Amino acid sequence: MANNKAESEVTISDSEDDDNYVQLLDAFNEMHQEEKKLAIANNLLKGKLRWHVNTLMGIQKELSEEKEKK
């Protein structure tokens, strides 16, 4: 009987470990998907920032040229 009890405890423990593993794997997969979305959004925002910086630099150059004319 002691042997049966030990086997059932091992089975329960293995089952809990499997459940924990599945939960951790699911959480990891969710975080990975969210990271992909954030990476895409980040790249988009970096592109917009580059565009704005380039536009600002162009406007500053024009302003400097106009000041030199006066």
PQR file of N, CA, C, O and H, with PARSE charges and radii, in Angstrom:
ATOM      1  N   MET A   1       0.816  -1.200   0.000 -0.4000 1.5000
ATOM      2  CA  MET A   1       0.000   0.000   0.000 -0.0000 2.0000
ATOM      3  C   MET A   1       0.855   1.257   0.000  0.5500 1.7000
ATOM      4  O   MET A   1       0.513   2.240  -0.657 -0.5500 1.4000
ATOM      5  N   ALA A   2       1.936   1.235   0.712 -0.4000 1.5000
ATOM      6  CA  ALA A   2       2.835   2.389   0.734 -0.0000 2.0000
ATOM      7  C   ALA A   2       3.365   2.663  -0.658  0.5500 1.7000
ATOM      8  O   ALA A   2       3.551   3.819  -1.039 -0.5500 1.4000
ATOM      9  H   ALA A   2       2.214   0.437   1.246  0.4000 1.0000
ATOM     10  N   ASN A   3       3.605   1.623  -1.409 -0.4000 1.5000
ATOM     11  CA  ASN A   3       4.106   1.774  -2.764 -0.0000 2.0000
ATOM     12  C   ASN A   3       3.065   2.458  -3.652  0.5500 1.7000
ATOM     13  O   ASN A   3       3.413   3.317  -4.462 -0.5500 1.4000
ATOM     14  H   ASN A   3       3.454   0.684  -1.100  0.4000 1.0000
ATOM     15  N   ASN A   4       1.791   2.083  -3.507 -0.4000 1.5000
ATOM     16  CA  ASN A   4       0.712   2.693  -4.284 -0.0000 2.0000
ATOM     17  C   ASN A   4       0.571   4.177  -3.959  0.5500 1.7000
ATOM     18  O   ASN A   4       0.338   4.997  -4.848 -0.5500 1.4000
ATOM     19  H   ASN A   4       1.508   1.385  -2.849  0.4000 1.0000
ATOM     20  N   LYS A   5       0.715   4.513  -2.681 -0.4000 1.5000
ATOM     21  CA  LYS A   5       0.601   5.904  -2.271 -0.0000 2.0000
ATOM     22  C   LYS A   5       1.720   6.730  -2.910  0.5500 1.7000
ATOM     23  O   LYS A   5       1.472   7.829  -3.405 -0.5500 1.4000
ATOM     24  H   LYS A   5       0.905   3.847  -1.960  0.4000 1.0000
ATOM     25  N   ALA A   6       2.920   6.218  -2.901 -0.4000 1.5000
ATOM     26  CA  ALA A   6       4.054   6.931  -3.496 -0.0000 2.0000
ATOM     27  C   ALA A   6       3.839   7.115  -4.988  0.5500 1.7000
ATOM     28  O   ALA A   6       4.141   8.183  -5.521 -0.5500 1.4000
ATOM     29  H   ALA A   6       3.121   5.325  -2.499  0.4000 1.0000
ATOM     30  N   GLU A   7       3.328   6.105  -5.674 -0.4000 1.5000
ATOM     31  CA  GLU A   7       3.083   6.223  -7.106 -0.0000 2.0000
ATOM     32  C   GLU A   7       2.022   7.267  -7.410  0.5500 1.7000
ATOM     33  O   GLU A   7       2.154   8.015  -8.378 -0.5500 1.4000
ATOM     34  H   GLU A   7       3.083   5.238  -5.242  0.4000 1.0000
ATOM     35  N   SER A   8       0.968   7.330  -6.596 -0.4000 1.5000
ATOM     36  CA  SER A   8      -0.084   8.305  -6.835 -0.0000 2.0000
ATOM     37  C   SER A   8       0.421   9.718  -6.562  0.5500 1.7000
ATOM     38  O   SER A   8       0.013  10.662  -7.239 -0.5500 1.4000
ATOM     39  H   SER A   8       0.861   6.722  -5.810  0.4000 1.0000
ATOM     40  N   GLU A   9       1.296   9.870  -5.587 -0.4000 1.5000
ATOM     41  CA  GLU A   9       1.862  11.183  -5.311 -0.0000 2.0000
ATOM     42  C   GLU A   9       2.752  11.636  -6.465  0.5500 1.7000
ATOM     43  O   GLU A   9       2.738  12.808  -6.841 -0.5500 1.4000
ATOM     44  H   GLU A   9       1.627   9.103  -5.038  0.4000 1.0000
ATOM     45  N   VAL A  10       3.506  10.730  -7.011 -0.4000 1.5000
ATOM     46  CA  VAL A  10       4.359  11.052  -8.141 -0.0000 2.0000
ATOM     47  C   VAL A  10       3.505  11.447  -9.342  0.5500 1.7000
ATOM     48  O   VAL A  10       3.831  12.400 -10.050 -0.5500 1.4000
ATOM     49  H   VAL A  10       3.517   9.778  -6.705  0.4000 1.0000
ATOM     50  N   THR A  11       2.421  10.722  -9.572 -0.4000 1.5000
ATOM     51  CA  THR A  11       1.533  11.020 -10.687 -0.0000 2.0000
ATOM     52  C   THR A  11       0.922  12.403 -10.531  0.5500 1.7000
ATOM     53  O   THR A  11       0.860  13.169 -11.493 -0.5500 1.4000
ATOM     54  H   THR A  11       2.156   9.948  -8.998  0.4000 1.0000
ATOM     55  N   ILE A  12       0.472  12.727  -9.329 -0.4000 1.5000
ATOM     56  CA  ILE A  12      -0.111  14.044  -9.080 -0.0000 2.0000
ATOM     57  C   ILE A  12       0.953  15.115  -9.278  0.5500 1.7000
ATOM     58  O   ILE A  12       0.693  16.144  -9.902 -0.5500 1.4000
ATOM     59  H   ILE A  12       0.522  12.105  -8.547  0.4000 1.0000
ATOM     60  N   SER A  13       2.123  14.882  -8.762 -0.4000 1.5000
ATOM     61  CA  SER A  13       3.203  15.849  -8.895 -0.0000 2.0000
ATOM     62  C   SER A  13       3.563  16.051 -10.365  0.5500 1.7000
ATOM     63  O   SER A  13       3.749  17.182 -10.813 -0.5500 1.4000
ATOM     64  H   SER A  13       2.334  14.046  -8.255  0.4000 1.0000
ATOM     65  N   ASP A  14       3.659  14.956 -11.112 -0.4000 1.5000
ATOM     66  CA  ASP A  14       3.960  15.079 -12.540 -0.0000 2.0000
ATOM     67  C   ASP A  14       2.857  15.847 -13.262  0.5500 1.7000
ATOM     68  O   ASP A  14       3.136  16.665 -14.139 -0.5500 1.4000
ATOM     69  H   ASP A  14       3.508  14.037 -10.748  0.4000 1.0000
ATOM     70  N   SER A  15       1.620  15.585 -12.898 -0.4000 1.5000
ATOM     71  CA  SER A  15       0.495  16.274 -13.519 -0.0000 2.0000
ATOM     72  C   SER A  15       0.546  17.767 -13.211  0.5500 1.7000
ATOM     73  O   SER A  15       0.294  18.593 -14.088 -0.5500 1.4000
ATOM     74  H   SER A  15       1.393  14.920 -12.186  0.4000 1.0000
ATOM     75  N   GLU A  16       0.869  18.112 -11.979 -0.4000 1.5000
ATOM     76  CA  GLU A  16       0.979  19.527 -11.609 -0.0000 2.0000
ATOM     77  C   GLU A  16       2.129  20.189 -12.349  0.5500 1.7000
ATOM     78  O   GLU A  16       2.016  21.334 -12.785 -0.5500 1.4000
ATOM     79  H   GLU A  16       1.074  17.441 -11.266  0.4000 1.0000
ATOM     80  N   ASP A  17       3.238  19.467 -12.490 -0.4000 1.5000
ATOM     81  CA  ASP A  17       4.370  20.001 -13.237 -0.0000 2.0000
ATOM     82  C   ASP A  17       3.984  20.247 -14.691  0.5500 1.7000
ATOM     83  O   ASP A  17       4.360  21.262 -15.277 -0.5500 1.4000
ATOM     84  H   ASP A  17       3.330  18.537 -12.136  0.4000 1.0000
ATOM     85  N   ASP A  18       3.230  19.310 -15.270 -0.4000 1.5000
ATOM     86  CA  ASP A  18       2.774  19.477 -16.651 -0.0000 2.0000
ATOM     87  C   ASP A  18       1.868  20.691 -16.779  0.5500 1.7000
ATOM     88  O   ASP A  18       1.988  21.463 -17.731 -0.5500 1.4000
ATOM     89  H   ASP A  18       2.925  18.485 -14.794  0.4000 1.0000
ATOM     90  N   ASP A  19       0.956  20.862 -15.816 -0.4000 1.5000
ATOM     91  CA  ASP A  19       0.056  22.020 -15.840 -0.0000 2.0000
ATOM     92  C   ASP A  19       0.850  23.318 -15.711  0.5500 1.7000
ATOM     93  O   ASP A  19       0.590  24.291 -16.418 -0.5500 1.4000
ATOM     94  H   ASP A  19       0.859  20.235 -15.043  0.4000 1.0000
ATOM     95  N   ASN A  20       1.821  23.317 -14.797 -0.4000 1.5000
ATOM     96  CA  ASN A  20       2.653  24.515 -14.625 -0.0000 2.0000
ATOM     97  C   ASN A  20       3.430  24.814 -15.898  0.5500 1.7000
ATOM     98  O   ASN A  20       3.543  25.970 -16.306 -0.5500 1.4000
ATOM     99  H   ASN A  20       2.032  22.526 -14.223  0.4000 1.0000
ATOM    100  N   TYR A  21       3.963  23.776 -16.522 -0.4000 1.5000
ATOM    101  CA  TYR A  21       4.709  23.956 -17.764 -0.0000 2.0000
ATOM    102  C   TYR A  21       3.812  24.540 -18.852  0.5500 1.7000
ATOM    103  O   TYR A  21       4.208  25.466 -19.560 -0.5500 1.4000
ATOM    104  H   TYR A  21       3.871  22.837 -16.191  0.4000 1.0000
ATOM    105  N   VAL A  22       2.627  24.008 -18.980 -0.4000 1.5000
ATOM    106  CA  VAL A  22       1.689  24.488 -20.007 -0.0000 2.0000
ATOM    107  C   VAL A  22       1.323  25.943 -19.737  0.5500 1.7000
ATOM    108  O   VAL A  22       1.264  26.751 -20.664 -0.5500 1.4000
ATOM    109  H   VAL A  22       2.305  23.256 -18.405  0.4000 1.0000
ATOM    110  N   GLN A  23       1.077  26.280 -18.469 -0.4000 1.5000
ATOM    111  CA  GLN A  23       0.746  27.662 -18.127 -0.0000 2.0000
ATOM    112  C   GLN A  23       1.910  28.597 -18.452  0.5500 1.7000
ATOM    113  O   GLN A  23       1.710  29.673 -19.017 -0.5500 1.4000
ATOM    114  H   GLN A  23       1.124  25.623 -17.717  0.4000 1.0000
ATOM    115  N   LEU A  24       3.121  28.184 -18.093 -0.4000 1.5000
ATOM    116  CA  LEU A  24       4.288  29.006 -18.383 -0.0000 2.0000
ATOM    117  C   LEU A  24       4.507  29.151 -19.886  0.5500 1.7000
ATOM    118  O   LEU A  24       4.844  30.232 -20.370 -0.5500 1.4000
ATOM    119  H   LEU A  24       3.283  27.311 -17.634  0.4000 1.0000
ATOM    120  N   LEU A  25       4.316  28.064 -20.615 -0.4000 1.5000
ATOM    121  CA  LEU A  25       4.477  28.113 -22.065 -0.0000 2.0000
ATOM    122  C   LEU A  25       3.438  29.034 -22.695  0.5500 1.7000
ATOM    123  O   LEU A  25       3.759  29.809 -23.597 -0.5500 1.4000
ATOM    124  H   LEU A  25       4.042  27.186 -20.221  0.4000 1.0000
ATOM    125  N   ASP A  26       2.202  28.953 -22.228 -0.4000 1.5000
ATOM    126  CA  ASP A  26       1.149  29.838 -22.739 -0.0000 2.0000
ATOM    127  C   ASP A  26       1.484  31.300 -22.444  0.5500 1.7000
ATOM    128  O   ASP A  26       1.336  32.163 -23.309 -0.5500 1.4000
ATOM    129  H   ASP A  26       1.941  28.324 -21.496  0.4000 1.0000
ATOM    130  N   ALA A  27       1.935  31.570 -21.221 -0.4000 1.5000
ATOM    131  CA  ALA A  27       2.299  32.941 -20.852 -0.0000 2.0000
ATOM    132  C   ALA A  27       3.452  33.437 -21.708  0.5500 1.7000
ATOM    133  O   ALA A  27       3.452  34.582 -22.161 -0.5500 1.4000
ATOM    134  H   ALA A  27       2.056  30.868 -20.518  0.4000 1.0000
ATOM    135  N   PHE A  28       4.438  32.570 -21.927 -0.4000 1.5000
ATOM    136  CA  PHE A  28       5.571  32.952 -22.778 -0.0000 2.0000
ATOM    137  C   PHE A  28       5.109  33.264 -24.193  0.5500 1.7000
ATOM    138  O   PHE A  28       5.528  34.262 -24.778 -0.5500 1.4000
ATOM    139  H   PHE A  28       4.438  31.641 -21.559  0.4000 1.0000
ATOM    140  N   ASN A  29       4.253  32.422 -24.742 -0.4000 1.5000
ATOM    141  CA  ASN A  29       3.763  32.640 -26.106 -0.0000 2.0000
ATOM    142  C   ASN A  29       2.972  33.940 -26.220  0.5500 1.7000
ATOM    143  O   ASN A  29       3.091  34.654 -27.216 -0.5500 1.4000
ATOM    144  H   ASN A  29       3.913  31.611 -24.267  0.4000 1.0000
ATOM    145  N   GLU A  30       2.168  34.250 -25.210 -0.4000 1.5000
ATOM    146  CA  GLU A  30       1.418  35.505 -25.208 -0.0000 2.0000
ATOM    147  C   GLU A  30       2.370  36.692 -25.172  0.5500 1.7000
ATOM    148  O   GLU A  30       2.191  37.667 -25.902 -0.5500 1.4000
ATOM    149  H   GLU A  30       2.072  33.670 -24.401  0.4000 1.0000
ATOM    150  N   MET A  31       3.383  36.600 -24.317 -0.4000 1.5000
ATOM    151  CA  MET A  31       4.353  37.687 -24.214 -0.0000 2.0000
ATOM    152  C   MET A  31       5.132  37.840 -25.517  0.5500 1.7000
ATOM    153  O   MET A  31       5.443  38.958 -25.930 -0.5500 1.4000
ATOM    154  H   MET A  31       3.528  35.808 -23.724  0.4000 1.0000
ATOM    155  N   HIS A  32       5.443  36.734 -26.156 -0.4000 1.5000
ATOM    156  CA  HIS A  32       6.179  36.780 -27.422 -0.0000 2.0000
ATOM    157  C   HIS A  32       5.344  37.456 -28.501  0.5500 1.7000
ATOM    158  O   HIS A  32       5.867  38.269 -29.264 -0.5500 1.4000
ATOM    159  H   HIS A  32       5.191  35.826 -25.821  0.4000 1.0000
ATOM    160  N   GLN A  33       4.065  37.136 -28.578 -0.4000 1.5000
ATOM    161  CA  GLN A  33       3.175  37.774 -29.550 -0.0000 2.0000
ATOM    162  C   GLN A  33       3.061  39.269 -29.277  0.5500 1.7000
ATOM    163  O   GLN A  33       3.084  40.078 -30.204 -0.5500 1.4000
ATOM    164  H   GLN A  33       3.640  36.476 -27.959  0.4000 1.0000
ATOM    165  N   GLU A  34       2.939  39.633 -28.006 -0.4000 1.5000
ATOM    166  CA  GLU A  34       2.844  41.046 -27.638 -0.0000 2.0000
ATOM    167  C   GLU A  34       4.148  41.772 -27.998  0.5500 1.7000
ATOM    168  O   GLU A  34       4.120  42.919 -28.446 -0.5500 1.4000
ATOM    169  H   GLU A  34       2.921  38.976 -27.252  0.4000 1.0000
ATOM    170  N   GLU A  35       5.273  41.107 -27.803 -0.4000 1.5000
ATOM    171  CA  GLU A  35       6.568  41.699 -28.137 -0.0000 2.0000
ATOM    172  C   GLU A  35       6.654  41.970 -29.636  0.5500 1.7000
ATOM    173  O   GLU A  35       7.174  43.004 -30.056 -0.5500 1.4000
ATOM    174  H   GLU A  35       5.296  40.176 -27.439  0.4000 1.0000
ATOM    175  N   LYS A  36       6.146  41.042 -30.437 -0.4000 1.5000
ATOM    176  CA  LYS A  36       6.157  41.247 -31.896 -0.0000 2.0000
ATOM    177  C   LYS A  36       5.340  42.481 -32.267  0.5500 1.7000
ATOM    178  O   LYS A  36       5.770  43.289 -33.090 -0.5500 1.4000
ATOM    179  H   LYS A  36       5.723  40.202 -30.096  0.4000 1.0000
ATOM    180  N   LYS A  37       4.160  42.625 -31.658 -0.4000 1.5000
ATOM    181  CA  LYS A  37       3.312  43.790 -31.936 -0.0000 2.0000
ATOM    182  C   LYS A  37       4.021  45.080 -31.528  0.5500 1.7000
ATOM    183  O   LYS A  37       3.992  46.069 -32.260 -0.5500 1.4000
ATOM    184  H   LYS A  37       3.812  41.968 -30.990  0.4000 1.0000
ATOM    185  N   LEU A  38       4.660  45.061 -30.349 -0.4000 1.5000
ATOM    186  CA  LEU A  38       5.346  46.253 -29.869 -0.0000 2.0000
ATOM    187  C   LEU A  38       6.556  46.587 -30.736  0.5500 1.7000
ATOM    188  O   LEU A  38       6.859  47.761 -30.947 -0.5500 1.4000
ATOM    189  H   LEU A  38       4.683  44.257 -29.755  0.4000 1.0000
ATOM    190  N   ALA A  39       7.243  45.580 -31.234 -0.4000 1.5000
ATOM    191  CA  ALA A  39       8.392  45.821 -32.108 -0.0000 2.0000
ATOM    192  C   ALA A  39       7.939  46.492 -33.398  0.5500 1.7000
ATOM    193  O   ALA A  39       8.605  47.403 -33.890 -0.5500 1.4000
ATOM    194  H   ALA A  39       6.997  44.626 -31.062  0.4000 1.0000
ATOM    195  N   ILE A  40       6.821  46.052 -33.947 -0.4000 1.5000
ATOM    196  CA  ILE A  40       6.291  46.664 -35.172 -0.0000 2.0000
ATOM    197  C   ILE A  40       5.898  48.114 -34.905  0.5500 1.7000
ATOM    198  O   ILE A  40       6.218  49.005 -35.692 -0.5500 1.4000
ATOM    199  H   ILE A  40       6.280  45.311 -33.547  0.4000 1.0000
ATOM    200  N   ALA A  41       5.207  48.343 -33.797 -0.4000 1.5000
ATOM    201  CA  ALA A  41       4.799  49.706 -33.442 -0.0000 2.0000
ATOM    202  C   ALA A  41       6.024  50.585 -33.208  0.5500 1.7000
ATOM    203  O   ALA A  41       6.040  51.746 -33.618 -0.5500 1.4000
ATOM    204  H   ALA A  41       4.948  47.619 -33.158  0.4000 1.0000
ATOM    205  N   ASN A  42       7.037  50.047 -32.559 -0.4000 1.5000
ATOM    206  CA  ASN A  42       8.258  50.797 -32.291 -0.0000 2.0000
ATOM    207  C   ASN A  42       8.948  51.191 -33.588  0.5500 1.7000
ATOM    208  O   ASN A  42       9.386  52.331 -33.736 -0.5500 1.4000
ATOM    209  H   ASN A  42       7.024  49.104 -32.225  0.4000 1.0000
ATOM    210  N   ASN A  43       9.046  50.263 -34.520 -0.4000 1.5000
ATOM    211  CA  ASN A  43       9.673  50.573 -35.807 -0.0000 2.0000
ATOM    212  C   ASN A  43       8.891  51.638 -36.568  0.5500 1.7000
ATOM    213  O   ASN A  43       9.477  52.511 -37.209 -0.5500 1.4000
ATOM    214  H   ASN A  43       8.689  49.337 -34.399  0.4000 1.0000
ATOM    215  N   LEU A  44       7.582  51.562 -36.494 -0.4000 1.5000
ATOM    216  CA  LEU A  44       6.746  52.567 -37.151 -0.0000 2.0000
ATOM    217  C   LEU A  44       7.002  53.945 -36.550  0.5500 1.7000
ATOM    218  O   LEU A  44       7.154  54.929 -37.273 -0.5500 1.4000
ATOM    219  H   LEU A  44       7.106  50.853 -35.974  0.4000 1.0000
ATOM    220  N   LEU A  45       7.047  54.005 -35.234 -0.4000 1.5000
ATOM    221  CA  LEU A  45       7.278  55.285 -34.564 -0.0000 2.0000
ATOM    222  C   LEU A  45       8.685  55.818 -34.833  0.5500 1.7000
ATOM    223  O   LEU A  45       8.872  57.028 -34.958 -0.5500 1.4000
ATOM    224  H   LEU A  45       6.923  53.205 -34.647  0.4000 1.0000
ATOM    225  N   LYS A  46       9.664  54.940 -34.922 -0.4000 1.5000
ATOM    226  CA  LYS A  46      11.021  55.378 -35.254 -0.0000 2.0000
ATOM    227  C   LYS A  46      11.052  55.990 -36.650  0.5500 1.7000
ATOM    228  O   LYS A  46      11.721  56.998 -36.877 -0.5500 1.4000
ATOM    229  H   LYS A  46       9.513  53.957 -34.821  0.4000 1.0000
ATOM    230  N   GLY A  47      10.330  55.380 -37.580 -0.4000 1.5000
ATOM    231  CA  GLY A  47      10.260  55.919 -38.932 -0.0000 2.0000
ATOM    232  C   GLY A  47       9.623  57.298 -38.954  0.5500 1.7000
ATOM    233  O   GLY A  47      10.102  58.200 -39.641 -0.5500 1.4000
ATOM    234  H   GLY A  47       9.787  54.561 -37.396  0.4000 1.0000
ATOM    235  N   LYS A  48       8.550  57.461 -38.207 -0.4000 1.5000
ATOM    236  CA  LYS A  48       7.890  58.763 -38.132 -0.0000 2.0000
ATOM    237  C   LYS A  48       8.806  59.806 -37.506  0.5500 1.7000
ATOM    238  O   LYS A  48       8.859  60.952 -37.952 -0.5500 1.4000
ATOM    239  H   LYS A  48       8.161  56.728 -37.648  0.4000 1.0000
ATOM    240  N   LEU A  49       9.528  59.391 -36.463 -0.4000 1.5000
ATOM    241  CA  LEU A  49      10.456  60.313 -35.807 -0.0000 2.0000
ATOM    242  C   LEU A  49      11.540  60.755 -36.779  0.5500 1.7000
ATOM    243  O   LEU A  49      11.874  61.938 -36.832 -0.5500 1.4000
ATOM    244  H   LEU A  49       9.485  58.460 -36.100  0.4000 1.0000
ATOM    245  N   ARG A  50      12.100  59.811 -37.557 -0.4000 1.5000
ATOM    246  CA  ARG A  50      13.115  60.160 -38.549 -0.0000 2.0000
ATOM    247  C   ARG A  50      12.569  61.160 -39.563  0.5500 1.7000
ATOM    248  O   ARG A  50      13.252  62.114 -39.936 -0.5500 1.4000
ATOM    249  H   ARG A  50      11.828  58.850 -37.513  0.4000 1.0000
ATOM    250  N   TRP A  51      11.341  60.936 -40.001 -0.4000 1.5000
ATOM    251  CA  TRP A  51      10.717  61.840 -40.966 -0.0000 2.0000
ATOM    252  C   TRP A  51      10.585  63.241 -40.376  0.5500 1.7000
ATOM    253  O   TRP A  51      10.907  64.230 -41.034 -0.5500 1.4000
ATOM    254  H   TRP A  51      10.786  60.161 -39.697  0.4000 1.0000
ATOM    255  N   HIS A  52      10.107  63.321 -39.123 -0.4000 1.5000
ATOM    256  CA  HIS A  52       9.938  64.620 -38.470 -0.0000 2.0000
ATOM    257  C   HIS A  52      11.280  65.327 -38.261  0.5500 1.7000
ATOM    258  O   HIS A  52      11.386  66.538 -38.455 -0.5500 1.4000
ATOM    259  H   HIS A  52       9.846  62.517 -38.589  0.4000 1.0000
ATOM    260  N   VAL A  53      12.295  64.568 -37.868 -0.4000 1.5000
ATOM    261  CA  VAL A  53      13.621  65.160 -37.667 -0.0000 2.0000
ATOM    262  C   VAL A  53      14.150  65.696 -38.990  0.5500 1.7000
ATOM    263  O   VAL A  53      14.675  66.808 -39.045 -0.5500 1.4000
ATOM    264  H   VAL A  53      12.209  63.584 -37.711  0.4000 1.0000
ATOM    265  N   ASN A  54      14.014  64.911 -40.056 -0.4000 1.5000
ATOM    266  CA  ASN A  54      14.481  65.370 -41.368 -0.0000 2.0000
ATOM    267  C   ASN A  54      13.722  66.610 -41.825  0.5500 1.7000
ATOM    268  O   ASN A  54      14.316  67.537 -42.375 -0.5500 1.4000
ATOM    269  H   ASN A  54      13.587  64.008 -40.012  0.4000 1.0000
ATOM    270  N   THR A  55      12.424  66.629 -41.602 -0.4000 1.5000
ATOM    271  CA  THR A  55      11.610  67.789 -41.962 -0.0000 2.0000
ATOM    272  C   THR A  55      12.052  69.011 -41.168  0.5500 1.7000
ATOM    273  O   THR A  55      12.190  70.101 -41.723 -0.5500 1.4000
ATOM    274  H   THR A  55      11.941  65.876 -41.155  0.4000 1.0000
ATOM    275  N   LEU A  56      12.272  68.832 -39.880 -0.4000 1.5000
ATOM    276  CA  LEU A  56      12.709  69.935 -39.027 -0.0000 2.0000
ATOM    277  C   LEU A  56      14.073  70.459 -39.468  0.5500 1.7000
ATOM    278  O   LEU A  56      14.295  71.669 -39.503 -0.5500 1.4000
ATOM    279  H   LEU A  56      12.160  67.946 -39.429  0.4000 1.0000
ATOM    280  N   MET A  57      14.976  69.558 -39.800 -0.4000 1.5000
ATOM    281  CA  MET A  57      16.295  69.988 -40.258 -0.0000 2.0000
ATOM    282  C   MET A  57      16.188  70.786 -41.554  0.5500 1.7000
ATOM    283  O   MET A  57      16.906  71.769 -41.737 -0.5500 1.4000
ATOM    284  H   MET A  57      14.796  68.574 -39.771  0.4000 1.0000
ATOM    285  N   GLY A  58      15.301  70.372 -42.447 -0.4000 1.5000
ATOM    286  CA  GLY A  58      15.079  71.113 -43.687 -0.0000 2.0000
ATOM    287  C   GLY A  58      14.527  72.496 -43.422  0.5500 1.7000
ATOM    288  O   GLY A  58      14.955  73.469 -44.042 -0.5500 1.4000
ATOM    289  H   GLY A  58      14.718  69.574 -42.298  0.4000 1.0000
ATOM    290  N   ILE A  59      13.594  72.587 -42.521 -0.4000 1.5000
ATOM    291  CA  ILE A  59      12.997  73.889 -42.183 -0.0000 2.0000
ATOM    292  C   ILE A  59      14.029  74.791 -41.525  0.5500 1.7000
ATOM    293  O   ILE A  59      14.074  75.989 -41.806 -0.5500 1.4000
ATOM    294  H   ILE A  59      13.247  71.796 -42.017  0.4000 1.0000
ATOM    295  N   GLN A  60      14.871  74.220 -40.639 -0.4000 1.5000
ATOM    296  CA  GLN A  60      15.915  75.016 -39.994 -0.0000 2.0000
ATOM    297  C   GLN A  60      16.916  75.537 -41.024  0.5500 1.7000
ATOM    298  O   GLN A  60      17.394  76.666 -40.922 -0.5500 1.4000
ATOM    299  H   GLN A  60      14.835  73.247 -40.411  0.4000 1.0000
ATOM    300  N   LYS A  61      17.226  74.704 -42.012 -0.4000 1.5000
ATOM    301  CA  LYS A  61      18.144  75.123 -43.069 -0.0000 2.0000
ATOM    302  C   LYS A  61      17.542  76.275 -43.864  0.5500 1.7000
ATOM    303  O   LYS A  61      18.228  77.255 -44.156 -0.5500 1.4000
ATOM    304  H   LYS A  61      16.838  73.786 -42.095  0.4000 1.0000
ATOM    305  N   GLU A  62      16.274  76.163 -44.211 -0.4000 1.5000
ATOM    306  CA  GLU A  62      15.581  77.234 -44.932 -0.0000 2.0000
ATOM    307  C   GLU A  62      15.569  78.519 -44.118  0.5500 1.7000
ATOM    308  O   GLU A  62      15.789  79.605 -44.656 -0.5500 1.4000
ATOM    309  H   GLU A  62      15.717  75.367 -43.973  0.4000 1.0000
ATOM    310  N   LEU A  63      15.311  78.392 -42.819 -0.4000 1.5000
ATOM    311  CA  LEU A  63      15.275  79.558 -41.941 -0.0000 2.0000
ATOM    312  C   LEU A  63      16.638  80.226 -41.895  0.5500 1.7000
ATOM    313  O   LEU A  63      16.728  81.452 -41.956 -0.5500 1.4000
ATOM    314  H   LEU A  63      15.133  77.510 -42.383  0.4000 1.0000
ATOM    315  N   SER A  64      17.694  79.439 -41.790 -0.4000 1.5000
ATOM    316  CA  SER A  64      19.053  79.994 -41.768 -0.0000 2.0000
ATOM    317  C   SER A  64      19.362  80.721 -43.069  0.5500 1.7000
ATOM    318  O   SER A  64      19.967  81.792 -43.058 -0.5500 1.4000
ATOM    319  H   SER A  64      17.621  78.443 -41.741  0.4000 1.0000
ATOM    320  N   GLU A  65      18.944  80.137 -44.192 -0.4000 1.5000
ATOM    321  CA  GLU A  65      19.172  80.774 -45.499 -0.0000 2.0000
ATOM    322  C   GLU A  65      18.413  82.103 -45.598  0.5500 1.7000
ATOM    323  O   GLU A  65      18.940  83.086 -46.119 -0.5500 1.4000
ATOM    324  H   GLU A  65      18.452  79.267 -44.201  0.4000 1.0000
ATOM    325  N   GLU A  66      17.194  82.126 -45.105 -0.4000 1.5000
ATOM    326  CA  GLU A  66      16.403  83.369 -45.143 -0.0000 2.0000
ATOM    327  C   GLU A  66      17.022  84.426 -44.258  0.5500 1.7000
ATOM    328  O   GLU A  66      17.022  85.604 -44.615 -0.5500 1.4000
ATOM    329  H   GLU A  66      16.766  81.327 -44.682  0.4000 1.0000
ATOM    330  N   LYS A  67      17.559  84.028 -43.093 -0.4000 1.5000
ATOM    331  CA  LYS A  67      18.204  85.006 -42.209 -0.0000 2.0000
ATOM    332  C   LYS A  67      19.442  85.589 -42.852  0.5500 1.7000
ATOM    333  O   LYS A  67      19.734  86.772 -42.676 -0.5500 1.4000
ATOM    334  H   LYS A  67      17.559  83.071 -42.803  0.4000 1.0000
ATOM    335  N   GLU A  68      20.182  84.771 -43.603 -0.4000 1.5000
ATOM    336  CA  GLU A  68      21.401  85.250 -44.269 -0.0000 2.0000
ATOM    337  C   GLU A  68      21.065  86.242 -45.375  0.5500 1.7000
ATOM    338  O   GLU A  68      21.853  87.146 -45.655 -0.5500 1.4000
ATOM    339  H   GLU A  68      19.945  83.810 -43.746  0.4000 1.0000
ATOM    340  N   LYS A  69      19.915  86.085 -45.999 -0.4000 1.5000
ATOM    341  CA  LYS A  69      19.506  86.977 -47.078 -0.0000 2.0000
ATOM    342  C   LYS A  69      19.237  88.392 -46.561  0.5500 1.7000
ATOM    343  O   LYS A  69      19.460  89.367 -47.279 -0.5500 1.4000
ATOM    344  H   LYS A  69      19.275  85.351 -45.771  0.4000 1.0000
ATOM    345  N   LYS A  70      18.772  88.504 -45.356 -0.4000 1.5000
ATOM    346  CA  LYS A  70      18.371  89.815 -44.802 -0.0000 2.0000
ATOM    347  C   LYS A  70      19.540  90.585 -44.325  0.5500 1.7000
ATOM    348  O   LYS A  70      19.384  91.703 -43.833 -0.5500 1.4000
ATOM    349  H   LYS A  70      18.591  87.713 -44.772  0.4000 1.0000
TER
END
